[in-house]
Amino acid sequence: MVEIGDMIARLVLGDGNLDEWNHARFMSTLNIIYCPHKGCNEPFDANDVAPAPEGTTHAKSLVQCPRCRKTLCKDCKVVWHDKLTCEEYQALPLNERAPEDLAFSELAKKEKWRRCPKCSAMVELKVSLVSNPSTSPPRFHSG
């Protein structure tokens, strides 16, 4: 990208628009994010916040909104995805990234639920031992 100097900007924009030009140029240097928590939406510079406490998991991306004081991920620009790295969070399908979906995934992991290979619904795996337990494959059941 080519940097446009002040002299060229003044010639093209005129003196009256130079303040707006300088403001836009300054704003482009900031890492402005908006708080994703409901009812907040506070804009702030993600690089101008206090670091997370030592010992916090994935601390480099954890920030606290200066207005509502709730935590968020400055790299993913979402509500804090506890127990997931940014890479793990980004690998999730878009329809499974809400905090409620993450909580459900944790429950499924704890309960050892799996996805049905046919319909992708979350199911409990039950082993069906028909005649020979060593050769009978496990079957998926949703109830």
Secondary structure, 3 states (H helix, E strand, C coil): CCCCCHHHHHHHHCHHHHHHHHHHHHHCCCCEEECCCCCCCCEEECCCCCCCCCCCCCHHHEEECCCCCCEEECCCCEECCCCCCHHHHHHCCHHHCCHHHHHHHHHHHHHCEEECCCCCCEEEEECCCCCCCCCCCCEEECC
